[in-house]
Amino acid sequence: MSQPVQPPNQPQQPFGGQPVDGNPYAGQPGQPAPAAPTGNPYGQQPPAPTGNPYGQQPPAPTGNPFAGQQPGQSAPFGGGAPFAPAPPARDNILLGVLVALGAAVVAGILYGVIAGSIEREVGYAAVGVGFLVGFASSKIGGSNPAVIGAAAVFSIGAVYLGQLVGISMVLSDLAQIPFSEVIGDHFGTVTEAWSQEADFMTYLFLALGAIAAVGGAKKAG
């Protein structure tokens, strides 16, 4: 007795199962059953192409250990920026004026000692006094016009002080009295002697001190 012939391409159920009503993931005829969702809508997705065949490669070393840092990012080892330059010091006008005054007193006394020792004034010494006062004051107080003006005025006073010291030393030798007594007890006599002996060169030395102070201040600035 012959057997009935089965129709070709008869649908087969995957794994021998049957479709279950109401199950959207049940196997369809001729197709394997899809996997159940895992709750991650982006799961099993291939990475998007970037178009850069060299993407995700580390940068080549440049020899600079601090390369690649963003502005404001601290340097390694917890420190700040390496070898950060110190901020420039700000000009201090008051300190510059005080330095000019101190330098004028010291330079004036030295100038007077030199003049009294040789019993004459030296123009180069007056120029040196002014230059020293101007240079020292501007080195500390900057090239502010107030500092330069104070240095010029104090330089005139320094040269005048030196002239008085020189005259006092000469009077001390002539009168055979101590130098301190001439300055302390006969200071009026010293100033009167300066007025009588003052000439063109005396005032020229005063002017040279002021001019040299301006030059010294510009040199320091």
Z-matrix of the N, CA and C atoms (Angstrom, degrees):
N
C 1 1.458
C 2 1.503 1 108.17
N 3 1.275 2 118.84 1 126.10
C 4 1.479 3 122.64 2 -175.84
C 5 1.510 4 111.71 3 -73.28
N 6 1.372 5 115.38 4 149.58
C 7 1.465 6 122.65 5 177.47
C 8 1.518 7 109.49 6 -91.98
N 9 1.333 8 115.63 7 148.66
C 10 1.464 9 117.77 8 178.02
C 11 1.510 10 110.82 9 -69.36
N 12 1.308 11 116.86 10 141.42
C 13 1.475 12 122.65 11 -178.91
C 14 1.517 13 108.88 12 -82.41
N 15 1.367 14 115.03 13 130.57
C 16 1.466 15 119.25 14 177.98
C 17 1.514 16 110.27 15 -76.70
N 18 1.308 17 116.24 16 141.30
C 19 1.471 18 118.55 17 178.45
C 20 1.516 19 110.58 18 -65.59
N 21 1.326 20 118.09 19 145.66
C 22 1.491 21 120.77 20 179.66
C 23 1.520 22 111.87 21 -67.80
N 24 1.374 23 115.81 22 155.29
C 25 1.486 24 122.87 23 177.30
C 26 1.504 25 111.66 24 54.00
N 27 1.307 26 115.83 25 44.91
C 28 1.466 27 118.46 26 177.57
C 29 1.516 28 108.68 27 -72.71
N 30 1.325 29 118.15 28 131.28
C 31 1.485 30 119.97 29 -178.11
C 32 1.502 31 110.28 30 -59.02
N 33 1.355 32 112.08 31 137.09
C 34 1.449 33 118.78 32 177.37
C 35 1.520 34 109.03 33 -113.20
N 36 1.286 35 116.38 34 147.13
C 37 1.463 36 121.76 35 177.60
C 38 1.523 37 108.28 36 -89.25
N 39 1.361 38 117.71 37 138.16
C 40 1.466 39 119.20 38 179.44
C 41 1.512 40 110.49 39 -67.30
N 42 1.308 41 114.47 40 136.34
C 43 1.454 42 121.90 41 176.96
C 44 1.522 43 111.61 42 57.74
N 45 1.342 44 116.22 43 22.84
C 46 1.448 45 118.96 44 176.47
C 47 1.487 46 114.60 45 73.35
N 48 1.363 47 118.48 46 12.80
C 49 1.461 48 120.43 47 -177.70
C 50 1.495 49 110.96 48 -92.05
N 51 1.276 50 117.14 49 173.02
C 52 1.446 51 124.44 50 178.95
C 53 1.517 52 108.27 51 -117.13
N 54 1.350 53 118.12 52 148.44
C 55 1.474 54 119.70 53 176.42
C 56 1.499 55 110.88 54 -63.72
N 57 1.290 56 113.77 55 142.68
C 58 1.464 57 120.98 56 -179.46
C 59 1.499 58 108.12 57 -107.59
N 60 1.305 59 115.69 58 129.41
C 61 1.461 60 119.83 59 -178.67
C 62 1.525 61 109.87 60 -64.91
N 63 1.352 62 116.94 61 137.64
C 64 1.473 63 122.42 62 176.52
C 65 1.515 64 114.18 63 82.48
N 66 1.328 65 120.56 64 1.03
C 67 1.457 66 122.86 65 179.40
C 68 1.523 67 108.51 66 -106.38
N 69 1.377 68 117.18 67 107.83
C 70 1.473 69 117.34 68 -177.60
C 71 1.499 70 113.49 69 -69.71
N 72 1.343 71 117.02 70 -14.69
C 73 1.450 72 119.33 71 -177.59
C 74 1.528 73 112.03 72 -100.47
N 75 1.340 74 116.26 73 7.11
C 76 1.465 75 118.26 74 178.30
C 77 1.503 76 109.19 75 -68.23
N 78 1.284 77 116.48 76 153.20
C 79 1.451 78 120.92 77 -176.54
C 80 1.498 79 112.49 78 -64.69
N 81 1.315 80 116.68 79 139.93
C 82 1.440 81 123.52 80 175.51
C 83 1.508 82 109.42 81 -95.47
N 84 1.288 83 115.48 82 158.71
C 85 1.467 84 117.55 83 -178.65
C 86 1.507 85 111.44 84 -59.83
N 87 1.316 86 115.54 85 123.96
C 88 1.462 87 121.09 86 176.11
C 89 1.494 88 114.67 87 81.76
N 90 1.375 89 120.12 88 1.82
C 91 1.466 90 122.44 89 -176.46
C 92 1.509 91 108.62 90 -129.05
N 93 1.332 92 118.08 91 143.43
C 94 1.475 93 119.92 92 176.08
C 95 1.504 94 109.95 93 -72.69
N 96 1.296 95 116.13 94 152.99
C 97 1.471 96 121.46 95 -178.49
C 98 1.516 97 109.38 96 -71.77
N 99 1.357 98 117.09 97 133.17
C 100 1.471 99 118.91 98 178.87
C 101 1.512 100 110.93 99 -69.69
N 102 1.370 101 114.52 100 159.41
C 103 1.467 102 119.09 101 179.63
C 104 1.505 103 109.96 102 -74.48
N 105 1.307 104 115.92 103 150.32
C 106 1.467 105 121.48 104 179.94
C 107 1.505 106 109.79 105 -70.96
N 108 1.338 107 117.46 106 147.47
C 109 1.471 108 119.41 107 -179.37
C 110 1.513 109 110.29 108 -65.15
N 111 1.335 110 114.21 109 147.03
C 112 1.473 111 120.57 110 -179.20
C 113 1.508 112 112.32 111 -101.49
N 114 1.333 113 119.93 112 -4.01
C 115 1.463 114 122.28 113 -177.19
C 116 1.508 115 113.15 114 93.97
N 117 1.329 116 120.06 115 -7.10
C 118 1.458 117 123.63 116 177.96
C 119 1.516 118 108.61 117 -106.84
N 120 1.328 119 118.97 118 104.88
C 121 1.468 120 120.11 119 -175.80
C 122 1.513 121 112.81 120 -64.88
N 123 1.401 122 117.13 121 -15.96
C 124 1.461 123 119.71 122 -177.04
C 125 1.522 124 112.18 123 -106.07
N 126 1.319 125 115.75 124 8.89
C 127 1.453 126 119.03 125 -178.66
C 128 1.518 127 111.95 126 -66.23
N 129 1.300 128 115.19 127 148.68
C 130 1.468 129 124.05 128 175.26
C 131 1.526 130 112.80 129 61.22
N 132 1.397 131 116.88 130 20.92
C 133 1.463 132 118.41 131 178.29
C 134 1.518 133 109.08 132 -93.03
N 135 1.304 134 117.44 133 136.03
C 136 1.472 135 119.14 134 179.81
C 137 1.524 136 109.97 135 -71.08
N 138 1.333 137 117.84 136 148.66
C 139 1.476 138 120.05 137 178.68
C 140 1.508 139 111.57 138 -62.79
N 141 1.343 140 114.79 139 142.29
C 142 1.462 141 119.99 140 -179.00
C 143 1.516 142 109.56 141 -69.57
N 144 1.317 143 117.22 142 139.88
C 145 1.477 144 119.23 143 179.71
C 146 1.517 145 110.40 144 -69.32
N 147 1.307 146 116.67 145 140.00
C 148 1.467 147 121.46 146 -179.36
C 149 1.508 148 112.78 147 -96.09
N 150 1.311 149 118.30 148 -15.92
C 151 1.464 150 120.44 149 -178.75
C 152 1.510 151 112.89 150 80.67
N 153 1.352 152 118.48 151 -3.84
C 154 1.454 153 121.65 152 179.80
C 155 1.520 154 107.90 153 -110.30
N 156 1.324 155 119.07 154 107.53
C 157 1.476 156 119.37 155 -177.52
C 158 1.506 157 112.81 156 -65.92
N 159 1.363 158 116.21 157 -13.88
C 160 1.449 159 119.09 158 -179.70
C 161 1.521 160 111.96 159 -109.38
N 162 1.343 161 117.45 160 20.45
C 163 1.458 162 121.18 161 -178.52
C 164 1.516 163 111.53 162 -62.96
N 165 1.350 164 114.63 163 153.40
C 166 1.452 165 123.23 164 176.84
C 167 1.523 166 112.97 165 65.97
N 168 1.359 167 116.90 166 18.62
C 169 1.449 168 118.46 167 176.78
C 170 1.512 169 109.22 168 -94.30
N 171 1.319 170 118.11 169 139.48
C 172 1.470 171 119.66 170 179.72
C 173 1.515 172 111.01 171 -66.85
N 174 1.345 173 118.20 172 147.59
C 175 1.469 174 120.49 173 179.06
C 176 1.515 175 111.20 174 -64.00
N 177 1.312 176 113.88 175 148.83
C 178 1.463 177 118.97 176 179.07
C 179 1.511 178 109.82 177 -68.56
N 180 1.325 179 117.56 178 143.95
C 181 1.478 180 119.45 179 -179.98
C 182 1.509 181 111.12 180 -65.31
N 183 1.336 182 115.98 181 137.74
C 184 1.466 183 121.82 182 -178.30
C 185 1.506 184 112.56 183 -104.53
N 186 1.328 185 118.37 184 -7.66
C 187 1.460 186 120.25 185 -175.78
C 188 1.501 187 113.13 186 89.35
N 189 1.316 188 118.93 187 -6.74
C 190 1.461 189 122.67 188 178.28
C 191 1.521 190 108.37 189 -103.54
N 192 1.335 191 119.05 190 112.93
C 193 1.479 192 119.37 191 -176.93
C 194 1.504 193 113.13 192 -66.54
N 195 1.343 194 117.59 193 -14.47
C 196 1.461 195 119.76 194 -178.14
C 197 1.513 196 111.41 195 -105.97
N 198 1.357 197 117.88 196 10.77
C 199 1.456 198 120.15 197 179.63
C 200 1.510 199 110.20 198 -69.64
N 201 1.306 200 115.61 199 148.88
C 202 1.460 201 120.79 200 176.71
C 203 1.509 202 113.75 201 87.40
N 204 1.315 203 118.72 202 -1.50
C 205 1.449 204 120.11 203 178.39
C 206 1.516 205 109.75 204 -81.84
N 207 1.289 206 114.76 205 142.58
C 208 1.458 207 120.24 206 178.00
C 209 1.515 208 109.41 207 -78.17
N 210 1.353 209 117.55 208 154.53
C 211 1.474 210 119.54 209 176.91
C 212 1.516 211 110.36 210 -59.05
N 213 1.333 212 114.86 211 135.18
C 214 1.455 213 119.86 212 180.00
C 215 1.509 214 113.48 213 88.82
N 216 1.376 215 118.00 214 -8.71
C 217 1.450 216 120.48 215 179.91
C 218 1.512 217 108.88 216 -79.03
N 219 1.299 218 116.75 217 136.05
C 220 1.443 219 120.89 218 -176.12
C 221 1.510 220 110.57 219 -72.29
N 222 1.322 221 116.16 220 153.60
C 223 1.446 222 122.17 221 179.95
C 224 1.521 223 109.33 222 -76.08
N 225 1.349 224 118.22 223 164.91
C 226 1.457 225 119.75 224 179.41
C 227 1.508 226 111.88 225 -63.50
N 228 1.324 227 115.26 226 167.75
C 229 1.449 228 124.17 227 -177.96
C 230 1.518 229 112.41 228 66.74
N 231 1.323 230 118.55 229 18.87
C 232 1.454 231 121.72 230 173.39
C 233 1.507 232 114.63 231 77.02
N 234 1.338 233 119.62 232 7.47
C 235 1.453 234 121.37 233 -177.75
C 236 1.507 235 111.79 234 -93.29
N 237 1.298 236 115.97 235 178.48
C 238 1.459 237 121.14 236 177.20
C 239 1.510 238 110.07 237 -84.32
N 240 1.311 239 115.61 238 -157.25
C 241 1.457 240 120.82 239 179.92
C 242 1.519 241 109.27 240 -65.01
N 243 1.330 242 118.55 241 135.93
C 244 1.469 243 119.76 242 -176.36
C 245 1.507 244 111.81 243 -68.97
N 246 1.339 245 114.32 244 132.51
C 247 1.459 246 121.60 245 176.40
C 248 1.525 247 111.64 246 53.88
N 249 1.331 248 116.69 247 46.71
C 250 1.463 249 119.87 248 177.86
C 251 1.517 250 108.92 249 -68.69
N 252 1.344 251 118.69 250 129.20
C 253 1.467 252 119.47 251 -179.24
C 254 1.511 253 111.11 252 -68.75
N 255 1.324 254 114.67 253 142.93
C 256 1.452 255 119.83 254 178.85
C 257 1.513 256 110.02 255 -70.48
N 258 1.306 257 117.34 256 142.67
C 259 1.459 258 119.46 257 178.75
C 260 1.504 259 111.16 258 -64.41
N 261 1.317 260 117.32 259 142.99
C 262 1.456 261 118.93 260 -179.44
C 263 1.505 262 111.85 261 -65.62
N 264 1.349 263 114.53 262 143.85
C 265 1.456 264 119.41 263 -179.67
C 266 1.520 265 110.43 264 -69.64
N 267 1.308 266 116.07 265 141.36
C 268 1.453 267 121.37 266 -179.65
C 269 1.528 268 109.93 267 -83.29
N 270 1.332 269 115.32 268 149.26
C 271 1.452 270 120.85 269 -179.89
C 272 1.521 271 109.47 270 -65.89
N 273 1.328 272 115.82 271 135.93
C 274 1.461 273 122.48 272 178.58
C 275 1.514 274 107.27 273 -116.53
N 276 1.323 275 116.27 274 100.73
C 277 1.468 276 120.69 275 -174.92
C 278 1.518 277 110.96 276 -66.17
N 279 1.333 278 116.86 277 -46.16
C 280 1.465 279 119.67 278 -177.51
C 281 1.519 280 111.35 279 -62.18
N 282 1.326 281 116.65 280 -43.61
C 283 1.463 282 119.38 281 179.31
C 284 1.526 283 110.86 282 -65.01
N 285 1.329 284 116.77 283 -37.14
C 286 1.455 285 119.27 284 177.61
C 287 1.523 286 112.79 285 -63.68
N 288 1.325 287 116.78 286 -39.10
C 289 1.478 288 120.33 287 177.76
C 290 1.529 289 110.70 288 -66.16
N 291 1.338 290 116.39 289 -41.20
C 292 1.465 291 119.64 290 179.04
C 293 1.528 292 111.30 291 -64.85
N 294 1.324 293 116.09 292 -38.70
C 295 1.467 294 119.43 293 177.19
C 296 1.520 295 110.32 294 -65.20
N 297 1.326 296 117.24 295 -39.08
C 298 1.464 297 120.00 296 177.45
C 299 1.522 298 111.46 297 -61.94
N 300 1.334 299 116.54 298 -40.05
C 301 1.464 300 120.24 299 179.43
C 302 1.531 301 111.09 300 -65.84
N 303 1.336 302 115.95 301 -45.86
C 304 1.461 303 118.40 302 179.75
C 305 1.513 304 112.53 303 -64.08
N 306 1.332 305 116.27 304 -42.35
C 307 1.462 306 119.44 305 179.29
C 308 1.518 307 111.00 306 -65.13
N 309 1.333 308 117.41 307 -34.75
C 310 1.466 309 120.35 308 179.69
C 311 1.524 310 110.94 309 -66.15
N 312 1.323 311 117.29 310 -40.43
C 313 1.473 312 120.17 311 179.89
C 314 1.527 313 110.70 312 -64.79
N 315 1.339 314 115.64 313 -47.27
C 316 1.470 315 119.34 314 -178.34
C 317 1.529 316 110.87 315 -65.61
N 318 1.341 317 116.72 316 -47.12
C 319 1.459 318 119.90 317 -178.72
C 320 1.527 319 111.29 318 -65.74
N 321 1.346 320 117.48 319 -36.24
C 322 1.457 321 119.80 320 179.09
C 323 1.521 322 112.36 321 -64.54
N 324 1.319 323 117.00 322 -40.29
C 325 1.467 324 120.28 323 178.84
C 326 1.524 325 110.40 324 -65.66
N 327 1.348 326 115.82 325 -44.07
C 328 1.467 327 118.50 326 178.25
C 329 1.533 328 111.16 327 -62.34
N 330 1.325 329 116.03 328 -40.33
C 331 1.461 330 119.76 329 178.60
C 332 1.532 331 110.54 330 -62.65
N 333 1.322 332 117.08 331 -40.72
C 334 1.463 333 120.48 332 179.08
C 335 1.513 334 112.55 333 -66.61
N 336 1.333 335 117.00 334 -38.25
C 337 1.460 336 120.08 335 178.19
C 338 1.526 337 110.87 336 -63.33
N 339 1.346 338 115.93 337 -41.63
C 340 1.466 339 119.45 338 178.75
C 341 1.528 340 110.14 339 -65.26
N 342 1.338 341 115.96 340 -46.38
C 343 1.472 342 119.40 341 -178.90
C 344 1.523 343 111.70 342 -64.55
N 345 1.341 344 117.21 343 -40.09
C 346 1.465 345 119.00 344 179.45
C 347 1.513 346 112.73 345 -70.65
N 348 1.320 347 117.28 346 -29.85
C 349 1.469 348 120.05 347 -178.84
C 350 1.524 349 110.88 348 -70.61
N 351 1.314 350 116.87 349 -39.96
C 352 1.466 351 119.77 350 -179.14
C 353 1.527 352 111.30 351 -98.47
N 354 1.343 353 117.60 352 -2.25
C 355 1.465 354 124.90 353 179.03
C 356 1.527 355 112.12 354 56.78
N 357 1.289 356 115.37 355 38.42
C 358 1.465 357 120.54 356 173.78
C 359 1.535 358 108.16 357 -162.03
N 360 1.330 359 114.99 358 160.61
C 361 1.458 360 120.10 359 177.93
C 362 1.519 361 110.25 360 -94.99
N 363 1.328 362 114.20 361 149.55
C 364 1.455 363 120.79 362 -179.19
C 365 1.525 364 107.86 363 -121.97
N 366 1.331 365 114.56 364 125.19
C 367 1.451 366 118.92 365 -178.12
C 368 1.522 367 113.14 366 -61.85
N 369 1.327 368 116.97 367 -39.17
C 370 1.463 369 119.98 368 179.73
C 371 1.525 370 111.25 369 -62.84
N 372 1.315 371 116.39 370 -34.19
C 373 1.459 372 119.53 371 178.70
C 374 1.528 373 110.86 372 -66.65
N 375 1.330 374 116.80 373 -39.19
C 376 1.464 375 119.93 374 177.70
C 377 1.529 376 110.82 375 -65.23
N 378 1.326 377 116.31 376 -39.84
C 379 1.467 378 119.79 377 176.62
C 380 1.519 379 110.38 378 -64.06
N 381 1.328 380 117.49 379 -41.01
C 382 1.462 381 120.95 380 178.46
C 383 1.516 382 112.55 381 -62.70
N 384 1.341 383 115.95 382 -37.91
C 385 1.470 384 119.21 383 177.89
C 386 1.528 385 110.59 384 -61.37
N 387 1.331 386 116.33 385 -49.94
C 388 1.459 387 119.30 386 -179.06
C 389 1.521 388 112.77 387 -63.41
N 390 1.316 389 116.16 388 -41.89
C 391 1.464 390 119.28 389 -179.33
C 392 1.524 391 110.73 390 -62.90
N 393 1.318 392 117.33 391 -42.36
C 394 1.464 393 121.13 392 -179.61
C 395 1.525 394 111.28 393 -62.76
N 396 1.315 395 116.72 394 -43.70
C 397 1.468 396 120.30 395 -179.62
C 398 1.526 397 110.59 396 -64.99
N 399 1.329 398 116.62 397 -47.07
C 400 1.465 399 119.19 398 -179.01
C 401 1.514 400 113.27 399 -65.73
N 402 1.319 401 117.05 400 -40.35
C 403 1.464 402 120.53 401 -178.32
C 404 1.525 403 110.91 402 -66.77
N 405 1.330 404 116.53 403 -45.47
C 406 1.469 405 120.07 404 -177.74
C 407 1.525 406 111.41 405 -65.11
N 408 1.329 407 116.68 406 -43.50
C 409 1.469 408 119.35 407 -177.66
C 410 1.522 409 111.87 408 -67.22
N 411 1.326 410 117.72 409 -41.63
C 412 1.456 411 120.49 410 -178.87
C 413 1.523 412 111.79 411 -73.83
N 414 1.317 413 117.15 412 -27.49
C 415 1.458 414 120.38 413 177.48
C 416 1.525 415 110.59 414 -65.12
N 417 1.316 416 117.03 415 -32.31
C 418 1.463 417 121.38 416 -179.59
C 419 1.523 418 111.05 417 -94.42
N 420 1.318 419 117.07 418 -46.38
C 421 1.459 420 120.72 419 -173.65
C 422 1.507 421 115.66 420 -94.19
N 423 1.328 422 118.25 421 -2.24
C 424 1.454 423 119.90 422 179.87
C 425 1.521 424 111.47 423 83.70
N 426 1.321 425 114.69 424 -176.63
C 427 1.468 426 121.06 425 -177.59
C 428 1.524 427 111.64 426 -93.07
N 429 1.301 428 116.55 427 37.36
C 430 1.458 429 120.82 428 177.39
C 431 1.536 430 109.52 429 -70.78
N 432 1.329 431 118.89 430 138.79
C 433 1.468 432 119.92 431 -179.63
C 434 1.528 433 113.23 432 -58.41
N 435 1.327 434 117.28 433 -31.47
C 436 1.463 435 119.48 434 179.00
C 437 1.524 436 110.75 435 -66.30
N 438 1.318 437 116.66 436 -39.51
C 439 1.466 438 120.26 437 178.91
C 440 1.527 439 110.50 438 -67.72
N 441 1.329 440 116.66 439 -43.31
C 442 1.459 441 119.82 440 179.91
C 443 1.530 442 110.94 441 -64.92
N 444 1.328 443 116.91 442 -41.48
C 445 1.469 444 119.65 443 178.00
C 446 1.512 445 112.02 444 -63.57
N 447 1.335 446 116.80 445 -41.84
C 448 1.460 447 119.71 446 178.58
C 449 1.520 448 110.93 447 -64.23
N 450 1.343 449 116.65 448 -38.80
C 451 1.460 450 119.45 449 178.75
C 452 1.525 451 111.49 450 -63.64
N 453 1.342 452 116.96 451 -39.46
C 454 1.464 453 119.78 452 179.01
C 455 1.524 454 111.24 453 -65.20
N 456 1.330 455 116.74 454 -44.23
C 457 1.475 456 119.98 455 -179.75
C 458 1.521 457 110.90 456 -65.59
N 459 1.335 458 116.56 457 -44.20
C 460 1.465 459 119.75 458 -179.33
C 461 1.532 460 111.16 459 -67.41
N 462 1.323 461 117.38 460 -27.89
C 463 1.461 462 119.51 461 177.62
C 464 1.530 463 110.83 462 -68.32
N 465 1.330 464 116.05 463 -39.36
C 466 1.469 465 118.67 464 175.05
C 467 1.526 466 110.02 465 -61.18
N 468 1.330 467 115.39 466 -43.38
C 469 1.460 468 118.74 467 177.79
C 470 1.517 469 112.62 468 -64.83
N 471 1.344 470 116.80 469 -33.77
C 472 1.461 471 119.65 470 179.40
C 473 1.522 472 111.12 471 -67.29
N 474 1.334 473 116.10 472 -43.03
C 475 1.467 474 118.83 473 178.25
C 476 1.527 475 110.28 474 -65.38
N 477 1.321 476 117.49 475 -39.93
C 478 1.478 477 120.62 476 177.50
C 479 1.523 478 110.48 477 -63.38
N 480 1.346 479 116.26 478 -43.18
C 481 1.468 480 119.31 479 177.67
C 482 1.522 481 110.61 480 -61.19
N 483 1.327 482 116.33 481 -40.75
C 484 1.463 483 118.97 482 178.73
C 485 1.525 484 111.99 483 -63.66
N 486 1.324 485 116.26 484 -38.34
C 487 1.466 486 118.66 485 177.54
C 488 1.529 487 111.65 486 -64.20
N 489 1.327 488 116.78 487 -40.14
C 490 1.467 489 119.61 488 178.06
C 491 1.526 490 111.33 489 -66.31
N 492 1.328 491 116.40 490 -39.98
C 493 1.463 492 119.20 491 177.99
C 494 1.529 493 110.14 492 -63.51
N 495 1.334 494 116.65 493 -41.69
C 496 1.460 495 119.36 494 178.88
C 497 1.520 496 112.05 495 -63.00
N 498 1.340 497 116.66 496 -43.33
C 499 1.472 498 119.75 497 178.17
C 500 1.516 499 110.58 498 -64.12
N 501 1.320 500 117.75 499 -38.97
C 502 1.471 501 121.17 500 179.25
C 503 1.518 502 110.85 501 -63.63
N 504 1.320 503 117.74 502 -39.55
C 505 1.453 504 119.95 503 178.20
C 506 1.527 505 111.45 504 -65.63
N 507 1.345 506 116.28 505 -38.57
C 508 1.470 507 119.21 506 177.97
C 509 1.521 508 110.83 507 -66.55
N 510 1.344 509 118.00 508 -44.57
C 511 1.466 510 121.39 509 178.55
C 512 1.522 511 111.24 510 -64.14
N 513 1.326 512 116.79 511 -35.76
C 514 1.457 513 120.22 512 178.60
C 515 1.529 514 110.73 513 -63.41
N 516 1.322 515 117.02 514 -38.70
C 517 1.466 516 119.84 515 178.04
C 518 1.530 517 111.23 516 -70.95
N 519 1.334 518 116.37 517 -38.78
C 520 1.463 519 119.06 518 -178.30
C 521 1.522 520 111.80 519 -70.40
N 522 1.318 521 117.19 520 -42.50
C 523 1.464 522 121.03 521 -176.71
C 524 1.516 523 112.79 522 -88.17
N 525 1.327 524 117.92 523 -6.62
C 526 1.453 525 122.48 524 -179.14
C 527 1.533 526 111.80 525 55.00
N 528 1.311 527 113.72 526 46.42
C 529 1.465 528 120.44 527 175.62
C 530 1.522 529 107.58 528 -125.91
N 531 1.339 530 116.36 529 156.74
C 532 1.464 531 118.80 530 -178.36
C 533 1.535 532 111.77 531 -61.38
N 534 1.320 533 113.43 532 149.30
C 535 1.476 534 119.44 533 179.25
C 536 1.527 535 111.32 534 -61.45
N 537 1.319 536 117.27 535 -39.44
C 538 1.474 537 120.45 536 -179.61
C 539 1.518 538 111.16 537 -63.21
N 540 1.335 539 117.46 538 -34.00
C 541 1.467 540 120.03 539 178.83
C 542 1.522 541 111.25 540 -70.70
N 543 1.308 542 116.98 541 -35.51
C 544 1.464 543 120.00 542 177.67
C 545 1.530 544 109.64 543 -64.32
N 546 1.327 545 116.85 544 -44.60
C 547 1.463 546 120.51 545 -179.26
C 548 1.519 547 111.17 546 -70.22
N 549 1.324 548 117.48 547 -41.38
C 550 1.458 549 119.89 548 -174.99
C 551 1.511 550 114.92 549 -80.24
N 552 1.339 551 117.48 550 -41.76
C 553 1.457 552 120.81 551 -172.87
C 554 1.526 553 113.68 552 -103.19
N 555 1.314 554 117.88 553 -20.66
C 556 1.463 555 119.90 554 -175.07
C 557 1.540 556 110.19 555 -127.43
N 558 1.307 557 115.69 556 36.30
C 559 1.464 558 118.45 557 -179.03
C 560 1.528 559 111.22 558 -65.56
N 561 1.340 560 117.37 559 -34.84
C 562 1.462 561 120.21 560 176.70
C 563 1.516 562 111.41 561 -61.82
N 564 1.316 563 117.27 562 -37.89
C 565 1.459 564 120.96 563 177.60
C 566 1.525 565 111.10 564 -65.18
N 567 1.351 566 115.58 565 -35.39
C 568 1.460 567 120.48 566 179.58
C 569 1.530 568 110.46 567 -65.79
N 570 1.325 569 116.93 568 -46.48
C 571 1.462 570 119.84 569 -179.55
C 572 1.535 571 111.07 570 -66.90
N 573 1.319 572 116.44 571 -35.30
C 574 1.465 573 118.64 572 177.43
C 575 1.522 574 111.01 573 -66.55
N 576 1.311 575 116.65 574 -37.95
C 577 1.454 576 120.14 575 177.92
C 578 1.534 577 109.93 576 -66.67
N 579 1.323 578 116.76 577 -36.56
C 580 1.473 579 119.18 578 177.30
C 581 1.526 580 110.42 579 -62.87
N 582 1.338 581 117.48 580 -43.22
C 583 1.467 582 120.68 581 -179.56
C 584 1.523 583 111.80 582 -62.87
N 585 1.318 584 116.55 583 -37.38
C 586 1.464 585 120.05 584 -179.13
C 587 1.521 586 111.92 585 -73.90
N 588 1.324 587 116.79 586 -33.06
C 589 1.457 588 120.13 587 -176.58
C 590 1.531 589 113.28 588 -91.39
N 591 1.333 590 117.66 589 -9.85
C 592 1.469 591 120.48 590 -176.35
C 593 1.522 592 110.30 591 -66.03
N 594 1.305 593 116.05 592 136.11
C 595 1.454 594 122.47 593 178.03
C 596 1.525 595 108.79 594 -140.51
N 597 1.323 596 116.30 595 -165.78
C 598 1.453 597 120.42 596 -178.18
C 599 1.531 598 111.81 597 -60.11
N 600 1.319 599 116.72 598 -42.18
C 601 1.457 600 120.38 599 -178.64
C 602 1.531 601 111.23 600 -65.68
N 603 1.313 602 116.32 601 -32.69
C 604 1.467 603 119.40 602 179.05
C 605 1.524 604 110.49 603 -62.43
N 606 1.303 605 117.24 604 -47.24
C 607 1.472 606 121.07 605 179.70
C 608 1.532 607 111.29 606 -73.20
N 609 1.333 608 116.00 607 -29.04
C 610 1.460 609 118.55 608 176.83
C 611 1.522 610 110.83 609 -64.76
N 612 1.323 611 116.69 610 -39.76
C 613 1.462 612 119.71 611 178.50
C 614 1.531 613 110.77 612 -64.86
N 615 1.321 614 116.93 613 -35.54
C 616 1.473 615 119.87 614 176.50
C 617 1.533 616 110.51 615 -62.94
N 618 1.342 617 115.00 616 -43.17
C 619 1.463 618 119.07 617 179.97
C 620 1.529 619 111.34 618 -67.72
N 621 1.328 620 116.46 619 -37.76
C 622 1.461 621 119.41 620 178.80
C 623 1.526 622 111.50 621 -62.68
N 624 1.323 623 116.64 622 -36.34
C 625 1.461 624 119.83 623 177.23
C 626 1.517 625 112.34 624 -62.08
N 627 1.337 626 116.47 625 -43.33
C 628 1.460 627 119.75 626 179.73
C 629 1.522 628 111.53 627 -67.08
N 630 1.340 629 116.87 628 -43.07
C 631 1.471 630 119.77 629 -179.91
C 632 1.528 631 110.92 630 -64.29
N 633 1.328 632 115.92 631 -40.75
C 634 1.455 633 119.41 632 179.26
C 635 1.530 634 111.52 633 -66.62
N 636 1.321 635 117.22 634 -31.72
C 637 1.462 636 120.25 635 177.83
C 638 1.524 637 110.73 636 -65.12
N 639 1.324 638 117.41 637 -42.14
C 640 1.464 639 119.82 638 177.06
C 641 1.523 640 110.95 639 -63.57
N 642 1.336 641 116.33 640 -41.78
C 643 1.458 642 119.85 641 178.00
C 644 1.527 643 112.50 642 -63.80
N 645 1.338 644 116.50 643 -40.33
C 646 1.461 645 119.60 644 177.81
C 647 1.516 646 112.30 645 -66.10
N 648 1.330 647 117.04 646 -37.20
C 649 1.454 648 120.09 647 178.42
C 650 1.522 649 111.07 648 -65.67
N 651 1.317 650 117.58 649 -42.04
C 652 1.474 651 120.48 650 178.29
C 653 1.531 652 111.12 651 -67.31
N 654 1.310 653 116.64 652 -33.81
C 655 1.456 654 120.16 653 178.12
C 656 1.528 655 110.88 654 -65.96
N 657 1.327 656 115.91 655 -40.57
C 658 1.475 657 120.17 656 179.42
C 659 1.521 658 111.44 657 -71.34
N 660 1.358 659 117.40 658 -33.46
C 661 1.460 660 120.21 659 -179.41
C 662 1.490 661 113.12 660 -76.69
